[in-house]
Amino acid sequence: MDLSQLIQNAYLEDLPNGDATCNALELKQAHGQAELVAKEDLILSGKDVVTDCLAFKAPDTQIFWQFENGDPVLQKQTIALIEGNLVELIQAERVALNFLGHLSGIATITSQFVAECKNTKTQILDTRKTLPGFRALEKQAVRDGGGTNHRMNLSDAILIKENHIRMFGGFKPAIEKVKSSTELAIEVETTNLDEVKMAVDLGVSRIMLDNMDNATMEEALKLIPPHIESEASGNMSVDRIAAVAALGVDFISVGAITHSAPVADISLLFHWEDL
């Protein structure tokens, strides 16, 4: 689903038969100004989506952005100035803010994880734990927050996980079969040191250290040569990230930056003076 379809569906959901309140009040066009204001410190993401949302529902609106995607915005700062038909803006407001708050929330929490890796080589990765239809937007929000995208979808890269191994009948046979079937880089999920050793011997490109404690990861990293990338995954909180990054892992994948990101608190304030 492309962005235009996503926006159209969002308005169909919110305005299936028009705006009952505005219709009952018989509100006429009212030209005026509004401003998007941050109610907390945040990292901005989604400005292009908001621009498209307003163009779809309120085509005569002008929006003057004061920040770019990826910029830090402080509490009470004005993110954008808007001029147009305020009745149309009332009807466009919730859809636009839903996108902006969700995506800025992802960028903001991603930036917190990234900050914990400061002065290390470790990069923060997202996962495929995204809302259906929103993956491209959410992964862009991760980038806006300073993170790095893992594979976009199952077609994008090879990652042999525990269930693949169980279904195929073994760790080593699964890797050997994949290596014989493709020239794509291979990442494999490991859960113990024996699996790490086998993965190294089989020459995979990246080894995921899944749900290991820090002590076990430290031992695993001693087994992984420099030409094989390492990725820590599982139960990664902001409080834990710095200690894991200090071990020297190349990547830390964090599902929480998309599936559990708080919504950034942003308001649209209207100025009803007729211009």
Secondary structure, 3 states (H helix, E strand, C coil): CCHHHHHHHHHHHHCCCCCHHHHHHCCCCCEEEEEEEECCCEECCCHHHHHHHHHHHCCCCEEEECCCCCCEECCCCEEEEEEEEHHHHHHHHHHHHHHHHHHHHHHHHHHHHHHCCCCCCCEEECCCCCCCCCHHHHHHHHHHCCCECCCCCCCCCEEECHHHHHHHCCHHHHHHHHHHHCCCCEEEEECCHHHHHHHHHHCCCEEEEECCCHHHHHHHHHHCCCCCEEEEECCCCHHHHHHHHHCCCCEEECCHHHHCCCCCCEEEEEECCCC
